[in-house]
Amino acid sequence: MINNFWNKLDKRQRYLVAGTAVFVLIALLLEIVFFPFWKAKERLTKAIQTNQRKLAETSALDKEFSLREARMAEIKKSLSVRSADFTLFSYLERKATQANVKRNIKYMNSSRGAQSASFEESLIDMKLDKITIRQLTDFLYFTESPADLVKIKKIVINKMKESPEYLSAQLQISSFQTLNRR
């Protein structure tokens, strides 16, 4: 039947049918084989890029977690060595006496900072008035102590308007303490 059909066609019609058959065959190959392959390749490339981004984010989070975990271990170690009756308020009063600025304390307000499962940050907002730069540097030197986990988080220093030879300093001082002490 196909042979009969083919024999009835003239030379030009045979070329046209053969060309059309080749075109249809190429179109089918493209549609069935090549286009799905290219789409799958694109999806795979996008999935790889997405997973690479996720891996980079996970690695960054893992690094941050490791750093925080190491910091927590340092804090726990320092807290275990520190005396059980430590309070930031009394510590600062002792250091103010040592630096000879206790009479210059205008206020000391305590507040709570960040909190984890096992300890919390204690904050003291403190203002010192009519102090010399030497008194301030002595107080800062005596106060900040990595061994006791005491650090100056924020400091604002101004010259006093009524007495320019003196300073006024507002400080935020922090330390950590275990939660079960309260």
N, C-alpha and C positions, 0 to 999 in steps of 0.2 A: 504494500500500500504506500509506504513512504517512498520506496523505490519508484513506483508508478508516478507519484506526485513529482518527484525530482526529475524524472525523464521528460515530463510534459513541459518543464520550465525551459526558457531559452537561457542563453549564457548570462545575459544581464540580470535576469531574475534570480538565477542561481547565486550570483555574487551578492545580490541584495539579501537573499534569504540567509546565505552563509554569514554575511556581515552582521545581520540582525541577530543570528544565533550566537555569534561570538560576542556581540555587545550584551546580550541577555546573560550569557555565561559569565562574562566579566562583572556585570552588575550584581549577579547572584553571589559570586565569590566575594565581592566587596561587602555586600550587605550581610552575608552569613558568616564570613571568616574575618576579614580585615577590620571593618568598622567595630564589631564587638571587641576585638583584640585591642584596638586603640583606646576604646572607652574603658576597658578593664585596666589598661596600662595607666591611663589618666587617673582613675580611681585609686589604683595602687600607689601612684606617685603622691596623690593628695593624702592618702592614709599614712604613708611614710612620713611626709612633712608634718602632719598633725601629731603623729606619735613621737617624732623627734622633738617637737615643741613641748609635748607633755613630759617627755623624759628630761628635758632641760629644766622645766619647772619643778619636777619631782626632785631632781638632783639639787637644785637651789634650795628647796624646802628641806631636804635631808641635811644639807650643809648647815642651814640656819638652825634646824632642830639639834644637830650635834653641838653647835656653838652654845645654844641655850642650855642644853643638857650639861655641858662642861661648866658653864657659869653657875648653874644650880648646884652642881657638885662642889664648886669652890665656896659658894655661899653656905651650904650645909656644913662644910669642913670648918669654915671660919666661925659659924654659929656654935659648933660643938666645942670649940676652944674657948670662946668668950664666956665670961661669968654668967651664971644663971639669972642674977638680979640686974642685968644690964637694962637700962632704959635710956633712950636717946636724950630725953629731957634732962635727967641728972648728969649724963655725960657732958652735955653742952654747958651746964652750970659749972661743972668742975673745970672745963677748958676755959670758960670765961673768967673764972677766978684766977686760973694759971696765967692767962694773958692780960690780967688786970683790966678787964672791961665789963665785969659783972654789974657795976653800978651804972654802966652806959646802956644796959639792955632796956629798950623801950617796951618791947613785947616779945613773947615766945608763944606761938600757937601751934598746937600739934594737930596733925591730920593723917589720914591713911592714904597710901598710894596704891600701887599695884599689888595684887594678891595672887598667890598660887595655892596649890593644894596643901603645902606644908609650911609656908611662911608668907609674911606680908611686909610691905615697905612702910616704914614709919617716916613721916615728914614733919619737920619743924620749920615754920616760917618765923624768922627772927629779924628784929630791927635793932641796930646799934646806932646811937646818936652821940655826937660830940666825942669822936674818937680820932686819934692821930693815925697816920698811915702806918706807923710802926706798930701801934696797938692792933690794927686790923691785920697786918701781915703776921704778927705773933698769933693772933686768934686763929687765923686760917691755917697756919703751920701746925698749931696744937690740935686743931679740930679734925682735919681730914686725916683719916686713918684706914688704910686698906685692911689692916689686920682686924679692926673692929667693925669693918664694913660701913664706915661713916664717910660720906662724901658730900661736897658742896655741889648741889645741882644747879643752883642759879644764884647770881649775885648782882646787885645793882648798887653802885657807889655814886654818891653825889657830894659835892661840897655844900656845907651848910651856909645858907644865905646870911644868917645873922653872925656867924663866926667862920669866915672863909678858911681859917687855918685848920678847922676840924672837918671831919667827914661824917656822913650818914650812910650806913650800909644796910641794905635789905638782903637777907640770905634765905635760901631754901636749902635745908640740910636733910639728907636722907640716910637711913640705915635699914637693915632688915632684922626681923625677929620671927621666931617660930610662932605659929598660931596657937599651939597648945599652952603657951605661957599665960595667956589672958584669961 
